[in-house]
Amino acid sequence: MFSHNKRLQYTVRVSETNPGLANLMLEQFGGPQGELAAATRYFTQAIGEDDPGRKDMLFDISTEELSHLEVIGTIVAMLNKGAKGQLAEGVDSEAEIYRKITGAGNDSHITQVLYGGGPPLVNSAGVPWTAAYIDTIGEPTADLRSNIAAEARAKIVYERLINLTDDPGVKDALTFLMTREIAHQKSFEKALYAIEPNFPPGKLPGKPEFTSVYFNMSKGEGDAFRGPWNQGERWEFVENPEPMAEAGSNSGDSPVGMSSTEKATVETMAARTMSDPQADPLTGAELGMLDQDTINDPAGTTGKKAPPGSF
């Protein structure tokens, strides 16, 4: 059961309307790092969680994210108030209304005209929210790591939004939302580290001969810069990696078990689609070049002709 409290989780104050800023705030309303994505991610994880402590944590945080969705949506609506009324009532000339809603240099006119100044479930570029933002896989050690990264990304977006405005009330509310991302990240990290062992994710171990091997696959400038990600007693650094696959394997022509009918059909197809390495057919691009030559040399002084049988 959900019960909505009409008081916001945090006070929102807006000094003046600003439809351009409102449009940018939509990144945290209907964007991939936004509050709806977070709420649905953690909510679906909570439903499938078997550990009672993690289940409770995920329900708590997902419900708080809905509160944050309400806060950011309220900011959007308040920033849009002026333009919403002006557009709805037509109090200004057409040119003046258009100037006001496009003067911020972004797509605020889309949210004004299509959504009436309300907070639509789109990001700041007008892209609709999608469940594809939810990357839950149902393995706690993988999902918790994803949640930690999601909170980190959301914090960075909030920092960028804070830097876009000098409105003290908006800055204050955004700072609260940013700070809660830190708190959630701490909860997810504690929950992850409370699972022992938690690395590698899942149940199966890796093959020992490959789990601590670093392949130097990108040659050139920068190779000299080594660090804990590829050096030390826990790493085997392979300077010049060689293919480990057996000759002829994974090349498209390695032996495959087929019935006699399948084999005959494949051979027939291969013969039908075989290219003639001696052929040099005239292509459409070359025909276009010939046409251009005709335009540039209508008298035909260059002597270029299409080969016989080309048309």
C-alpha positions in Angstrom: 0.0 0.0 0.0 1.2 3.5 -0.9 0.0 6.6 0.9 0.9 10.0 -0.5 1.7 12.8 1.9 0.8 16.2 0.4 3.9 17.8 2.0 7.0 17.6 -0.1 10.0 15.8 1.4 12.0 19.0 1.1 10.9 22.6 0.7 11.1 24.0 -2.8 11.4 27.8 -3.4 11.8 29.4 -6.8 12.7 33.1 -7.0 11.6 33.6 -10.6 10.2 31.6 -13.5 12.7 30.2 -16.1 11.3 27.8 -18.7 14.8 27.1 -20.1 16.1 26.0 -16.7 12.9 24.0 -16.2 13.6 22.1 -19.4 17.1 21.2 -18.2 15.7 20.0 -14.9 13.8 17.4 -16.8 17.0 15.4 -17.0 16.4 14.3 -13.5 12.6 13.8 -14.0 12.4 11.6 -17.1 16.1 11.0 -18.0 18.2 7.9 -17.6 19.9 9.1 -14.4 16.6 10.6 -13.1 14.4 9.8 -10.1 11.8 7.8 -11.9 14.5 5.5 -13.3 15.9 5.1 -9.8 12.6 4.5 -8.2 11.5 1.8 -10.6 15.0 0.1 -10.6 15.0 -0.3 -6.8 11.3 -1.1 -6.6 11.6 -4.0 -9.0 14.7 -5.2 -7.3 12.9 -5.1 -3.9 10.1 -7.3 -5.2 12.5 -10.0 -6.3 14.8 -9.7 -3.3 14.9 -12.7 -0.9 17.1 -11.1 1.8 14.7 -9.3 4.3 17.1 -6.6 5.1 18.0 -5.7 1.5 14.3 -6.0 0.6 13.4 -3.4 3.2 16.3 -1.1 2.2 15.3 -1.3 -1.5 11.6 -0.5 -0.8 12.7 2.4 1.5 15.0 4.0 -1.1 12.7 3.4 -4.1 9.9 5.1 -2.2 12.1 8.0 -1.3 13.1 8.3 -5.0 9.4 8.8 -5.8 9.5 11.7 -3.3 12.5 13.1 -5.1 10.6 12.7 -8.4 7.9 14.9 -6.8 10.4 17.5 -5.7 12.1 17.8 -9.1 8.8 17.8 -10.9 7.6 20.6 -8.6 10.7 22.6 -9.5 9.9 22.1 -13.2 6.3 23.2 -12.7 7.2 26.3 -10.7 9.9 27.4 -13.2 7.3 27.1 -16.0 4.5 28.9 -14.3 4.9 32.2 -16.1 5.3 30.9 -19.6 2.5 28.4 -19.0 0.0 31.1 -18.2 1.2 33.4 -21.0 1.0 30.6 -23.6 -2.4 29.4 -22.4 -4.0 32.8 -22.2 -2.3 34.4 -25.2 -1.6 37.6 -23.4 1.4 38.5 -25.6 1.8 38.7 -29.3 2.8 35.6 -31.1 6.4 36.8 -31.7 6.8 37.8 -28.0 5.5 34.5 -26.7 7.9 32.6 -29.0 10.8 34.8 -28.0 10.2 34.1 -24.3 10.0 30.3 -24.6 12.9 30.0 -27.0 15.2 32.7 -25.6 16.9 30.2 -23.3 18.5 28.5 -26.2 17.1 25.0 -25.6 14.0 23.0 -26.2 11.8 24.7 -23.6 9.3 25.5 -26.4 8.6 21.7 -26.7 7.6 21.4 -23.1 5.5 24.5 -23.3 3.6 23.7 -26.5 3.3 19.9 -26.1 2.9 19.6 -22.4 1.6 23.0 -21.2 4.5 23.7 -18.9 3.9 20.6 -16.8 6.7 18.1 -16.1 6.6 15.4 -18.9 8.3 12.1 -18.6 11.1 13.1 -21.0 14.7 14.1 -20.6 16.0 17.6 -21.3 16.3 16.8 -25.0 12.6 15.6 -25.2 13.4 11.9 -25.4 10.6 9.9 -23.7 11.4 7.9 -20.6 11.9 4.2 -21.2 12.1 1.1 -19.1 15.3 0.3 -21.0 17.0 2.6 -18.4 16.4 -0.2 -15.9 19.4 -2.6 -15.9 18.4 -4.9 -13.1 19.7 -8.5 -13.7 18.5 -10.2 -10.5 21.9 -10.9 -9.0 22.4 -8.8 -5.8 26.2 -8.5 -6.2 25.7 -7.2 -9.7 22.6 -5.1 -9.1 24.1 -3.4 -6.0 27.2 -2.4 -8.0 24.9 -1.0 -10.7 22.9 0.9 -8.1 26.1 2.4 -6.7 27.1 3.6 -10.2 23.5 5.0 -10.8 23.7 7.1 -7.6 27.1 8.4 -8.6 25.9 9.4 -12.1 22.8 11.1 -10.6 25.0 13.0 -8.2 27.1 14.3 -11.1 24.0 15.4 -13.0 22.7 17.3 -9.9 26.1 19.0 -9.6 25.9 20.2 -13.2 22.3 21.5 -12.7 23.4 23.3 -9.5 26.1 25.1 -11.6 23.5 26.2 -14.1 21.4 28.4 -11.8 21.9 31.3 -9.3 18.4 30.9 -7.8 19.2 30.2 -4.1 15.9 28.2 -3.6 16.5 26.0 -6.6 20.2 25.5 -5.6 19.1 24.5 -2.1 16.6 21.9 -3.2 19.0 20.5 -5.8 21.7 20.3 -3.1 19.4 18.2 -0.9 18.6 15.8 -3.8 22.3 15.5 -4.6 23.2 14.8 -1.0 20.6 12.0 -0.8 22.4 10.3 -3.7 25.5 10.1 -1.5 23.5 8.6 1.4 21.9 6.0 -1.0 25.3 5.1 -2.4 26.6 4.5 1.1 23.6 2.2 1.9 24.2 0.2 -1.3 27.9 -0.1 -0.7 27.3 -1.4 2.9 24.8 -3.9 1.6 27.2 -5.1 -1.1 30.1 -5.5 1.3 27.8 -7.4 3.8 27.6 -10.2 1.2 30.7 -12.4 1.6 32.1 -13.2 -0.8 30.8 -10.6 -3.3 33.4 -10.8 -6.0 33.3 -12.0 -8.7 29.5 -11.4 -9.0 27.4 -14.6 -9.2 28.4 -18.1 -8.2 30.9 -19.5 -10.7 34.6 -18.6 -10.3 36.6 -17.6 -13.4 39.3 -19.8 -14.9 42.3 -19.3 -12.7 44.7 -19.0 -15.7 42.8 -15.9 -16.9 41.4 -14.1 -13.9 44.5 -12.1 -13.2 45.9 -11.7 -16.7 46.2 -8.2 -18.3 46.6 -8.2 -22.1 48.3 -5.1 -23.6 45.9 -4.9 -26.5 46.4 -1.3 -27.4 50.0 -0.5 -28.6 51.7 2.9 -28.8 51.9 6.0 -26.7 50.7 5.5 -23.2 52.0 2.0 -22.7 54.5 3.3 -20.2 51.8 4.4 -17.9 51.1 1.4 -15.6 49.1 1.3 -12.4 47.4 -1.0 -10.0 44.9 -2.0 -12.7 47.7 -3.9 -14.6 50.8 -4.2 -12.5 51.9 -5.7 -9.2 52.1 -9.2 -7.8 48.4 -9.7 -8.4 48.7 -9.2 -12.2 50.4 -11.1 -15.0 51.1 -8.5 -17.6 51.2 -9.9 -21.2 53.2 -7.4 -23.3 52.6 -9.1 -26.7 49.4 -11.1 -26.6 49.1 -13.9 -29.2 45.8 -15.6 -30.3 45.0 -18.5 -28.1 42.4 -20.1 -30.5 43.4 -23.2 -32.4 44.2 -22.8 -36.1 41.1 -22.7 -38.2 38.7 -22.2 -35.2 36.2 -19.4 -35.1 37.1 -18.3 -38.6 33.9 -19.3 -40.4 35.4 -22.3 -42.1 36.1 -24.5 -39.2 34.5 -28.0 -39.2 30.8 -28.0 -38.2 28.7 -31.1 -37.7 26.1 -31.1 -40.5 23.9 -33.7 -42.1 24.6 -34.7 -45.8 21.6 -32.6 -46.9 22.8 -29.5 -44.9 26.3 -29.9 -46.3 25.1 -30.2 -49.9 22.8 -27.1 -49.5 25.7 -25.0 -48.1 28.0 -26.0 -50.9 25.4 -25.1 -53.5 24.8 -21.7 -51.9 28.6 -21.1 -51.7 29.0 -21.9 -55.4 26.1 -19.7 -56.4 27.3 -16.7 -54.5 31.0 -17.0 -55.2 32.8 -13.9 -56.5 35.0 -13.9 -59.6 38.4 -12.5 -58.6 39.2 -11.7 -62.2 36.1 -9.6 -62.8 36.2 -5.8 -63.0 32.6 -4.8 -63.5 31.6 -1.1 -64.0 29.9 0.2 -60.9 27.3 2.8 -60.4 29.8 5.1 -58.8 32.0 4.8 -61.9 29.0 5.4 -64.2 28.4 8.6 -62.2 32.0 9.6 -62.8 31.6 9.0 -66.5 28.6 11.2 -66.6 30.6 13.9 -64.8 33.4 13.5 -67.4 30.8 14.0 -70.1 29.7 17.3 -68.5 33.2 18.5 -68.0 34.4 17.3 -71.5 31.3 17.3 -73.8 33.5 16.9 -76.9 34.9 13.6 -75.6 38.5 14.7 -75.9 39.5 12.6 -72.9 38.7 9.4 -74.8 37.1 7.8 -71.9 34.5 5.2 -72.9 32.5 2.6 -71.0 33.7 -0.9 -71.6 31.6 -3.1 -73.9 28.7 -4.9 -72.3 28.7 -2.5 -69.3 25.1 -1.2 -70.0 
